Amino acid sequence: MIQFPNAKVNLGLHITKKRKDGYHDIETCMIPVPLCDALEISTANKTSFTGTGLAIPGKEKDNIILKALKLLRKDFNELPHIKIHLHKAIPMGAGLGGGSADGAFAIKMMNSLFDLHLEDWFLEDYAAQLGSDCPLFIENTPKIATGRGEILEPIKLDLAGCWIALVNPKIHIGTKEAYAGISPKQPVYDLKKTLADRTLWKEQLKNDFEESIFPKYPEIASIKEKLYEQGAFYSAMSGSGSTIFGLFEKEPVLEDWPNDYFTFKGELQF
């Protein structure tokens, strides 16, 4: 079985409260975007993992797909061994949720492969145990996310036919570093009302991480400015960065970016 876990970006991201469990409460809208990894899972005599494409850091025991398998085996201990191959194309540590997508898609694929017949709400519960962003990728549609990111509410957005451009300067911003510059506060504008009117996005749709990240990494801020110069109707940092995305009414021409930057463009389908 082969599927293609996709990235996400955040339309607005507010850090509203520090929680007693060490996490933060957030408010954001996450949307899927057409930059994808490729994941193949099949039954085998022995469980194994191989990877191609971008190098995956860390130890194998920390791999989110193997964690997904271990999680399911807690409740379904007779699951067979599997062979996993991941071709990695979504940059890591870039605010695009690529690892979260891989874990969530693995859960969905194993649900089908093993005929577990688990409904989406059940799969979302498993996904939430892997990571805060993971439940988004079960239904893989635009969602308002609150709590630590695992409480999801569907939202209708009319972006069909729009194009997205992603630009990543290959700067790794760790979660700890990103949150170190945050002072939680309630958002100035109502997120749902802002999302309902695209003309308000540039002025009202903010990512709280930009306030501390941009002064520290001015090259990231300059990407946002340049995407506006190239015709984006909205541009922002995704997640805790360092990817900046731009939304366009028609296919953009991405030019004059440094060769060592990661760039991507694709058409949105929702």
C-alpha positions in Angstrom: 0.0 0.0 0.0 1.4 3.4 -1.0 0.1 6.8 0.1 1.4 10.3 0.0 1.5 12.2 3.3 1.2 15.9 2.7 2.3 19.0 4.4 0.2 21.7 6.2 0.5 25.4 6.8 -1.1 27.6 9.4 -3.4 30.5 8.6 -2.9 32.5 11.8 -1.3 31.1 14.9 -2.0 32.5 18.4 -0.3 31.2 21.5 -3.0 31.9 24.1 -1.9 30.3 27.4 0.9 28.3 29.1 -0.6 25.0 30.4 0.2 23.2 33.6 1.3 20.1 31.6 4.1 22.2 29.9 2.3 22.6 26.6 0.7 25.8 25.3 -2.9 26.4 24.3 -3.1 27.7 20.7 -5.6 28.9 18.2 -4.9 28.4 14.5 -6.3 27.3 11.2 -4.4 24.4 9.5 -4.8 23.6 5.9 -3.3 20.7 3.9 -1.0 21.6 1.0 0.2 19.5 -2.0 3.8 19.0 -1.0 4.1 15.2 -0.2 6.3 12.5 1.1 5.7 8.9 -0.3 5.0 6.1 2.3 4.8 2.4 1.5 3.7 -0.2 4.0 3.3 -3.9 3.4 3.2 -7.0 5.5 6.4 -8.8 6.1 8.2 -11.6 8.1 10.1 -9.0 10.1 9.4 -5.3 10.8 11.8 -3.0 9.1 12.1 0.7 8.1 14.1 2.2 5.2 14.2 5.7 3.9 15.2 7.7 0.9 15.1 11.4 0.0 15.9 13.9 2.7 17.9 12.5 5.6 15.8 11.7 8.7 17.7 12.7 11.9 17.5 10.8 15.1 17.4 7.2 16.2 15.1 4.6 14.7 13.3 4.1 18.0 12.2 7.8 17.7 10.7 7.3 14.2 7.1 8.4 14.4 5.9 5.7 12.0 7.4 3.0 14.2 5.8 4.8 17.2 2.4 4.6 15.4 2.9 0.8 15.0 3.8 0.4 18.6 0.8 2.4 19.6 -1.6 0.2 17.7 0.0 -2.9 19.0 -0.9 -1.9 22.6 -4.6 -2.6 21.7 -4.1 -5.0 18.8 -1.2 -7.2 19.9 -1.6 -9.7 17.1 -0.7 -7.3 14.3 1.7 -8.8 11.8 5.1 -7.4 11.0 5.4 -4.7 8.4 7.9 -3.4 5.9 8.0 0.4 5.8 9.7 2.6 3.2 9.5 6.4 3.4 10.7 8.8 0.7 11.1 12.1 2.5 10.4 15.3 0.5 8.9 17.6 3.1 11.7 19.5 5.0 11.9 18.7 8.7 11.9 21.3 11.4 10.3 23.7 9.0 6.8 24.2 10.4 5.1 22.1 7.7 4.0 19.1 9.8 5.7 16.5 7.6 6.6 14.2 10.5 3.1 14.5 11.9 1.6 13.7 8.5 3.8 10.6 8.2 2.6 9.3 11.6 -1.0 10.0 10.9 -1.0 8.5 7.4 0.8 5.4 8.9 -2.1 4.9 11.3 -4.7 5.3 8.5 -2.8 2.9 6.3 -2.4 0.2 9.0 -6.1 0.6 9.8 -6.9 -0.4 6.2 -4.1 -2.9 5.8 -5.0 -4.8 8.9 -8.8 -4.4 8.5 -9.2 -2.8 11.9 -12.3 -0.8 10.8 -11.6 2.0 13.2 -13.6 5.2 12.6 -11.9 8.6 12.1 -12.6 9.8 15.6 -10.8 6.7 17.0 -7.9 7.3 14.6 -7.7 10.9 15.7 -7.3 9.8 19.3 -4.4 7.6 18.4 -2.9 10.4 16.3 -3.1 12.8 19.1 -0.9 10.5 21.2 1.8 10.8 18.6 1.8 14.6 18.3 -0.4 17.7 18.5 -0.6 18.3 14.7 -1.2 14.6 13.9 -5.0 14.5 14.1 -5.3 17.0 11.3 -4.1 14.5 8.8 -6.7 11.9 9.5 -9.5 13.7 7.6 -6.9 16.0 6.0 -9.2 18.9 5.5 -9.0 22.6 6.7 -9.6 22.7 10.5 -9.6 25.3 13.3 -7.3 23.8 16.0 -7.4 24.7 19.7 -6.2 23.2 22.9 -2.6 22.1 22.3 -3.6 21.7 18.6 -5.5 18.4 19.0 -9.1 19.9 19.3 -10.3 20.2 15.7 -13.3 22.0 14.2 -14.0 21.9 10.4 -14.1 25.1 8.6 -15.0 25.9 5.0 -12.5 27.9 3.0 -12.8 28.7 -0.6 -9.2 28.5 -1.9 -9.8 26.1 -4.8 -7.7 27.2 -7.8 -5.4 29.4 -5.6 -1.7 28.6 -5.6 0.7 28.2 -2.7 4.4 28.9 -2.7 6.7 27.6 0.0 10.1 29.0 0.6 12.4 27.6 3.3 16.0 29.0 3.9 17.0 25.7 5.6 17.2 27.3 9.0 16.2 24.9 11.7 14.1 26.5 14.5 13.5 24.1 17.4 10.2 24.2 19.3 12.0 25.2 22.5 13.7 28.1 20.8 10.5 29.2 19.2 8.5 29.2 22.4 11.2 31.0 24.4 10.3 34.2 22.7 6.5 33.9 23.2 4.4 35.8 25.8 1.0 34.1 25.6 -1.9 36.5 25.0 -5.4 36.4 23.6 -5.7 37.3 19.9 -6.9 40.8 18.9 -9.1 39.6 16.1 -11.7 36.8 15.9 -10.0 34.1 13.8 -13.2 32.8 12.2 -14.4 36.2 11.2 -11.0 37.1 9.7 -10.9 33.8 7.8 -14.3 34.6 6.3 -13.0 37.7 4.4 -9.7 37.2 2.5 -9.2 41.0 2.2 -8.6 41.1 6.0 -5.9 38.4 6.0 -2.9 40.5 5.4 -3.7 42.9 8.2 -5.4 40.6 10.8 -4.1 37.1 10.3 -1.0 36.9 12.4 1.5 34.2 13.5 2.6 35.1 17.0 6.0 33.4 16.4 7.0 36.0 13.8 7.3 38.7 16.5 10.4 37.0 18.0 11.7 34.9 15.1 11.9 37.7 12.5 14.3 40.0 14.5 16.5 37.0 15.2 16.5 35.7 11.6 15.9 38.7 9.3 16.4 36.5 6.2 13.2 34.8 7.1 11.3 38.1 7.4 12.7 39.1 4.0 11.2 36.0 2.3 7.7 37.2 3.5 8.3 40.6 2.0 9.5 39.2 -1.3 6.5 36.9 -1.7 4.3 39.9 -1.3 6.4 41.7 -3.9 5.8 38.8 -6.3 2.0 39.1 -5.9 0.9 37.0 -2.9 -2.4 38.1 -1.5 -1.3 36.6 1.9 2.0 35.5 3.3 3.1 34.2 6.7 5.4 31.9 8.5 4.0 28.4 9.0 4.0 27.0 12.5 7.2 27.8 14.4 9.1 28.2 11.1 11.2 28.6 9.3 9.1 28.1 6.1 7.3 31.1 4.7 4.4 30.5 2.4 2.6 32.8 0.0 -1.0 32.4 -1.4 -1.6 33.6 -4.9 -4.7 34.0 -7.1 -2.8 32.4 -10.1 0.4 30.4 -10.6 3.4 32.4 -9.3 6.7 32.7 -10.9 9.3 31.8 -8.3 12.6 33.5 -9.2 15.7 34.9 -7.8 15.8 32.7 -4.7 19.2 31.5 -3.4 20.0 28.0 -4.8 20.3 26.5 -1.3 16.7 27.5 -0.4 13.9 25.0 -0.6 11.1 26.2 -2.9 7.9 24.6 -3.9 4.6 25.7 -5.6 1.4 23.9 -6.1 -2.3 24.4 -6.7 -4.8 24.1 -3.8 -7.8 21.8 -4.3 -10.3 22.8 -1.6 
